Amino acid sequence: MTVDRDVIAEHEQTPPDEVSRATVIAYAVAATLLVGWFLFGWLVLRQGFIDSVGESAGAGFALLLVISVVGTVRRSRR
């Protein structure tokens, strides 16, 4: 099996996309809110531990889905 050197050179020249500081802060805020949502459900509403974990995980996966769709739309416009 051979590798085309031109293809490798094209991929090496493109710098990786850097994550902005605002993105990192937004992810940290989202993680904090999800942990807060878990603690609110578990300690204040007195749901079961597993129910609170499931609710927080579901909210987190929904948030990741929204982020993925927005990222796809933004990238397709470039």
QUIZIRA-V707867 format. One record per pair of residues at least 24 apart in sequence whose C-alpha atoms are under 10 Angstrom apart, sorted by the first residue. I is the first residue (numbers start at 1). J is the second residue. D is the distance in Angstrom with one decimal. If there is no record, write none. Layout:
i=[I I]
j=[J J]
d=[D D]
This chain:
i=[30 30 31 33 34 34 34 34 35]
j=[60 63 60 60 58 59 60 63 60]
d=[8.3 8.5 8.2 9.7 9.9 7.5 6.8 9.9 9.9]
